[in-house]
Amino acid sequence: MIMNTAHNASLDLNLIAVFDALLREQNVSKAADQLGMSQSAMSHALRRLREFFNDPLFVKTGRGMKPTPRAEDLAATVLGVMGSIRNDLLVATRFDAKKAKRAFSLCMTDLGELIFLPPLIERLREAAPNCTIQSIRIRPKEIFNALESGEIDLALGSLHSIPKGLFQQQLYMRSFTTIVSCKNKKIGDEISVDQYFEMEHITVALADRTEGYYDSVVDDYGRERKIYFTTPHFLTIPLIIERNPDLIATVPRELGTVFSKFNTVRMVPPPIPLPQFTLRQHWHPRYHHDEANTWLRRLVKETFDSLSE
């Protein structure tokens, strides 16, 4: 009876979790972070709750978002429902990392595999010794279905066109660096704007990325680059530059740091201001409360938190 009534009244039962988080946090940003939602998605969910109950529910005060009398009347029911779910329904499905035998699947680029997969594997082997991990390459337009079906557990990256309906969490802010050949004596510790645009560039265009080149933010500067070679792979760049010292590339700083360790290329600051990119992890609502998926998301976040440029 309750479920039918809620359905007929167009109440999305996922909003109960939003109501619960707002009651406990009394802060939209903190509630969004707890649920792995963006602040705009949380605001949209609050708007839907207000429309359903025909009440503001939470109002801004100097001490946060305070519940209205109507919200306080509903609080006991909402907190009780969510408490029962956590304590009664989920207790039987607790994920024991030390005993679990499971293969986790991640969608990431070769950049992610090179930079972030090694420390993640190190932590996984210690925390869940019987679990394994695999990296799967999936075209952006297929990511939603792959997450929904469970083919992949998480998608990591800087998705410019984030599929609607996915949860997301910010992991890392990445900046760019320019890499040049160690054999190139024309460029010192810095590269001028004129040198930068006079030289020929290698760019990365990830598969099925409709937005264009990975480093297309360079083109917003207003001067046209001389693009000599475009590749869908980051890892070939230093090898090409080593054999062709007159070529340069602008890549994520973490990648440049790894490449420079092999003494074939070196990093110089980009001569033009470039914005940072946000790296996020994405997952499907079907697995938002799944114990194994929750544990994996926490492990990924802790791994990224431990990184520094």
C-alpha positions as CSV (number, residue, x, y, z in Angstrom):
1,M,0.0,0.0,0.0
2,I,2.8,2.5,1.0
3,M,4.9,1.6,-2.1
4,N,1.9,2.0,-4.4
5,T,0.9,5.3,-2.9
6,A,4.4,6.6,-3.2
7,H,4.6,5.4,-6.8
8,N,1.3,6.9,-7.8
9,A,2.2,10.2,-6.1
10,S,5.5,10.3,-8.2
11,L,7.8,10.2,-5.2
12,D,11.2,8.8,-6.2
13,L,12.2,6.7,-3.3
14,N,15.8,7.6,-3.9
15,L,14.9,11.0,-2.6
16,I,14.4,9.5,0.9
17,A,18.2,9.1,1.1
18,V,18.6,12.7,0.1
19,F,16.1,13.7,2.8
20,D,18.0,11.6,5.3
21,A,21.4,13.1,4.5
22,L,20.0,16.7,4.7
23,L,18.4,15.9,8.1
24,R,21.8,14.7,9.4
25,E,24.1,17.1,7.8
26,Q,21.9,20.2,7.5
27,N,24.3,21.4,4.7
28,V,23.7,20.8,1.0
29,S,27.4,20.5,0.1
30,K,28.1,18.0,2.9
31,A,25.0,16.0,2.2
32,A,25.9,15.8,-1.5
33,D,29.5,14.7,-0.7
34,Q,28.1,12.0,1.6
35,L,25.9,10.6,-1.2
36,G,28.5,11.0,-3.9
37,M,26.3,13.6,-5.7
38,S,27.2,16.9,-7.3
39,Q,25.9,20.0,-5.5
40,S,23.6,20.8,-8.4
41,A,22.1,17.3,-8.4
42,M,21.5,17.6,-4.6
43,S,19.8,21.0,-5.1
44,H,17.6,19.4,-7.9
45,A,16.7,16.6,-5.5
46,L,15.8,19.0,-2.8
47,R,13.6,20.9,-5.2
48,R,11.7,17.7,-6.1
49,L,11.2,17.0,-2.4
50,R,9.8,20.5,-1.8
51,E,7.5,20.1,-4.7
52,F,6.2,16.7,-3.5
53,F,5.6,17.7,0.1
54,N,4.6,21.3,-0.9
55,D,6.9,22.7,1.8
56,P,10.4,24.3,1.8
57,L,11.5,21.4,4.2
58,F,14.9,23.1,4.7
59,V,15.7,26.8,4.9
60,K,19.0,28.7,5.0
61,T,20.0,30.1,8.4
62,G,23.2,31.3,9.9
63,R,23.8,27.8,11.1
64,G,23.1,25.8,8.0
65,M,19.9,24.4,6.4
66,K,17.4,24.0,9.2
67,P,14.4,21.7,8.9
68,T,10.9,23.3,8.8
69,P,8.2,22.0,11.2
70,R,6.9,19.8,8.4
71,A,10.4,18.3,7.9
72,E,10.7,17.8,11.6
73,D,7.4,15.9,11.6
74,L,8.8,13.6,8.9
75,A,12.2,13.3,10.4
76,A,11.5,10.3,12.7
77,T,10.0,8.3,9.9
78,V,12.7,9.1,7.4
79,L,15.6,8.4,9.8
80,G,13.8,5.3,11.0
81,V,13.5,3.9,7.4
82,M,17.1,4.6,6.5
83,G,18.3,3.3,9.8
84,S,16.4,0.0,9.2
85,I,17.9,-0.3,5.8
86,R,21.4,0.2,7.1
87,N,21.1,-2.0,10.2
88,D,18.7,-4.7,9.0
89,L,19.0,-5.1,5.3
90,L,22.7,-4.3,4.6
91,V,24.1,-6.0,7.6
92,A,23.8,-9.4,5.8
93,T,25.7,-8.2,2.8
94,R,28.7,-6.6,4.5
95,F,31.8,-6.8,2.3
96,D,34.7,-8.5,4.1
97,A,37.7,-7.4,2.0
98,K,40.1,-9.8,3.7
99,K,38.0,-12.8,2.8
100,A,36.3,-11.7,-0.4
101,K,37.2,-13.3,-3.8
102,R,36.2,-10.9,-6.5
103,A,37.4,-9.4,-9.7
104,F,37.0,-5.6,-9.8
105,S,36.7,-3.9,-13.2
106,L,37.7,-0.3,-13.9
107,C,37.4,1.8,-17.0
108,M,40.3,4.2,-17.5
109,T,42.8,5.4,-20.1
110,D,46.4,4.4,-20.5
111,L,47.2,7.5,-18.6
112,G,45.3,6.2,-15.6
113,E,46.9,2.8,-15.9
114,L,50.4,4.3,-15.9
115,I,49.9,6.8,-13.1
116,F,47.2,5.7,-10.8
117,L,46.8,1.9,-11.2
118,P,50.2,0.9,-9.6
119,P,49.5,2.5,-6.2
120,L,45.8,1.3,-6.3
121,I,47.0,-2.3,-7.0
122,E,49.4,-2.0,-4.1
123,R,46.6,-1.0,-1.7
124,L,44.2,-3.6,-3.1
125,R,46.7,-6.4,-2.6
126,E,47.2,-5.5,1.0
127,A,43.5,-4.8,1.9
128,A,41.9,-7.5,-0.2
129,P,44.5,-10.2,-0.9
130,N,42.1,-12.6,-2.7
131,C,40.6,-10.0,-5.0
132,T,41.9,-9.1,-8.5
133,I,41.5,-6.1,-10.8
134,Q,41.2,-5.5,-14.5
135,S,41.2,-2.3,-16.6
136,I,38.7,-2.2,-19.5
137,R,38.7,0.3,-22.3
138,I,35.1,1.3,-23.2
139,R,33.9,4.1,-25.5
140,P,32.4,7.0,-23.6
141,K,29.0,6.5,-25.1
142,E,28.9,2.9,-23.8
143,I,30.0,3.7,-20.2
144,F,26.5,4.2,-18.8
145,N,25.3,0.7,-20.0
146,A,28.6,-0.9,-18.8
147,L,28.2,0.5,-15.3
148,E,24.5,-0.3,-15.2
149,S,25.1,-4.0,-16.2
150,G,28.0,-4.4,-13.8
151,E,30.5,-5.0,-16.6
152,I,32.6,-2.3,-14.9
153,D,32.4,-1.2,-11.3
154,L,33.8,2.3,-11.8
155,A,34.7,4.7,-14.6
156,L,37.7,6.9,-13.8
157,G,38.7,10.0,-15.8
158,S,37.9,13.5,-17.0
159,L,34.6,12.8,-18.7
160,H,33.6,16.0,-20.6
161,S,30.2,14.6,-21.3
162,I,29.1,12.8,-18.2
163,P,26.3,10.5,-18.8
164,K,23.1,11.6,-17.0
165,G,22.0,9.5,-14.1
166,L,25.5,8.5,-12.8
167,F,26.9,9.3,-9.4
168,Q,30.3,11.0,-9.3
169,Q,33.0,12.0,-6.9
170,Q,35.9,14.3,-7.4
171,L,39.3,12.6,-7.0
172,Y,42.0,14.9,-8.3
173,M,42.7,18.2,-9.9
174,R,45.2,17.8,-12.8
175,S,47.3,20.5,-14.4
176,F,49.3,20.5,-17.7
177,T,53.0,20.6,-18.5
178,T,54.8,20.8,-21.8
179,I,57.4,18.1,-22.6
180,V,60.4,18.6,-25.0
181,S,63.2,16.3,-26.0
182,C,66.3,16.3,-23.9
183,K,68.2,16.6,-27.2
184,N,66.5,19.9,-28.0
185,K,69.0,22.6,-27.2
186,K,66.9,25.4,-28.6
187,I,64.7,25.4,-25.5
188,G,66.1,26.1,-22.1
189,D,64.3,25.9,-18.8
190,E,61.4,27.8,-20.3
191,I,59.6,28.0,-23.7
192,S,58.4,31.3,-25.0
193,V,54.9,31.8,-26.5
194,D,56.4,32.3,-30.0
195,Q,58.5,29.1,-29.7
196,Y,55.5,27.2,-28.5
197,F,53.4,28.1,-31.5
198,E,56.2,27.9,-34.0
199,M,57.1,24.3,-33.1
200,E,55.1,21.2,-34.3
201,H,52.9,19.5,-31.7
202,I,51.8,16.0,-30.8
203,T,48.2,15.9,-29.5
204,V,46.1,13.2,-28.0
205,A,42.5,12.5,-29.3
206,L,41.0,9.8,-27.1
207,A,38.8,7.3,-28.9
208,D,35.2,8.5,-29.5
209,R,35.9,11.8,-27.8
210,T,33.7,14.2,-29.6
211,E,35.1,17.2,-27.9
212,G,38.3,17.0,-30.0
213,Y,41.9,16.9,-28.7
214,Y,42.6,16.1,-25.1
215,D,44.6,19.3,-24.7
216,S,42.2,21.4,-26.8
217,V,42.2,24.1,-24.0
218,V,45.5,25.2,-25.6
219,D,43.5,26.3,-28.7
220,D,41.4,28.7,-26.5
221,Y,44.5,30.9,-26.3
222,G,43.6,32.3,-29.8
223,R,46.7,31.2,-31.8
224,E,46.7,28.2,-34.1
225,R,49.1,25.4,-33.3
226,K,51.0,23.4,-35.8
227,I,49.8,19.9,-35.1
228,Y,52.0,17.3,-36.8
229,F,50.8,14.1,-35.2
230,T,47.6,13.0,-33.4
231,T,47.4,9.8,-31.4
232,P,44.8,8.1,-29.1
233,H,47.7,6.9,-26.9
234,F,49.6,8.9,-24.3
235,L,52.4,6.3,-23.9
236,T,53.8,6.7,-27.4
237,I,54.5,10.4,-27.0
238,P,58.0,10.3,-25.3
239,L,59.2,7.7,-27.8
240,I,58.2,9.8,-30.7
241,I,59.7,13.0,-29.2
242,E,63.0,11.2,-28.4
243,R,63.4,10.3,-32.1
244,N,62.0,13.6,-33.3
245,P,63.5,16.3,-31.0
246,D,61.7,19.2,-32.9
247,L,58.3,18.0,-31.7
248,I,56.7,18.9,-28.4
249,A,53.5,18.0,-26.5
250,T,51.3,19.3,-23.7
251,V,50.3,16.5,-21.4
252,P,49.0,16.1,-17.8
253,R,51.7,16.9,-15.3
254,E,51.7,13.5,-13.7
255,L,52.4,12.0,-17.1
256,G,55.3,14.4,-17.7
257,T,56.8,13.6,-14.3
258,V,56.9,9.9,-15.2
259,F,58.3,10.4,-18.7
260,S,61.0,12.7,-17.4
261,K,62.4,10.0,-15.2
262,F,63.7,8.1,-18.2
263,N,65.8,11.1,-19.4
264,T,64.4,11.2,-22.9
265,V,62.1,14.2,-22.4
266,R,62.0,17.0,-19.8
267,M,59.2,19.3,-18.6
268,V,58.9,23.0,-19.1
269,P,56.1,25.2,-17.9
270,P,53.5,25.9,-20.6
271,P,54.0,29.5,-21.8
272,I,50.2,30.2,-21.7
273,P,47.8,29.9,-18.8
274,L,45.9,26.6,-18.9
275,P,42.9,25.6,-16.6
276,Q,43.0,22.5,-14.5
277,F,41.0,19.4,-15.2
278,T,39.0,17.5,-12.6
279,L,39.5,13.7,-12.4
280,R,36.4,11.9,-11.1
281,Q,35.1,8.4,-10.4
282,H,31.6,7.5,-11.7
283,W,29.2,4.7,-10.7
284,H,25.7,3.7,-11.4
285,P,22.9,4.3,-8.9
286,R,22.1,0.5,-8.9
287,Y,25.4,0.0,-7.0
288,H,25.4,3.1,-4.9
289,H,24.7,1.1,-1.7
290,D,26.4,-2.1,-2.8
291,E,29.0,-2.9,-0.1
292,A,31.7,-4.1,-2.5
293,N,31.3,-1.1,-4.8
294,T,31.2,1.3,-1.8
295,W,34.4,-0.3,-0.4
296,L,36.1,0.0,-3.8
297,R,35.1,3.7,-4.2
298,R,36.6,4.4,-0.7
299,L,39.8,2.6,-1.6
300,V,40.1,4.6,-4.9
301,K,39.5,7.9,-3.0
302,E,42.0,7.1,-0.4
303,T,44.6,6.2,-3.0
304,F,44.1,9.5,-4.9
305,D,44.2,11.5,-1.6
306,S,47.6,10.0,-1.0
307,L,49.0,11.3,-4.3
308,S,50.8,14.5,-4.8
309,E,52.2,16.0,-8.0
